[in-house]
Amino acid sequence: MTVQYYREQPDARQEPQVDMFTLDDGEEELQVPVLPADARNLTYDMLLGDTKKKPRQFHLPYLEGITHLMMNKKKLSSVIQLTAQNEVKTLLGQYCPKLTHIFLQENYLSYVGSVAFKGCKNILQINLFNNNILKMDCFDDCQKL
């Protein structure tokens, strides 16, 4: 599970602050850079984009038909969501089963875990360049990648 940090750097001239967290398996520690204050998680509304202005009955058919998703430069720190009960919600696999291409470049991603693309069996291309990725173990369900 990822841990988000939403603190600003006190002074841009100083060395970047680094926080530590332990992954669920308890075996490995990663140094995760402190994220800018404007970092955010991927949300259902972000997936909908301008379609969220349409009546609710159009939302699911729209999401289920998406094949290409442009999420570059969205200040994302995570592509999953945690519910109020701390359960992981995989938005991409749950709502976008036909997704083939996803563009996540130029965000704040540092750890892309195994549930990030769970259920995304049709993924052909994932663009992750220009992020702060330290670890990835997310491609188990991406059979066509």
Secondary structure, 3 states (H helix, E strand, C coil): CCCCCCCCCCCCCCCCCEEEEECCCCCCEEEEECCCCCCEECCHHHHHHHHHHCCHHHHHHHHHHCCEEECCCCCEEECCEECCCCCEECHHHHHCCCCCEEECCCCCCCEECCCCCCCCCCCCEEECCCCCCCEECCCCCCCCC
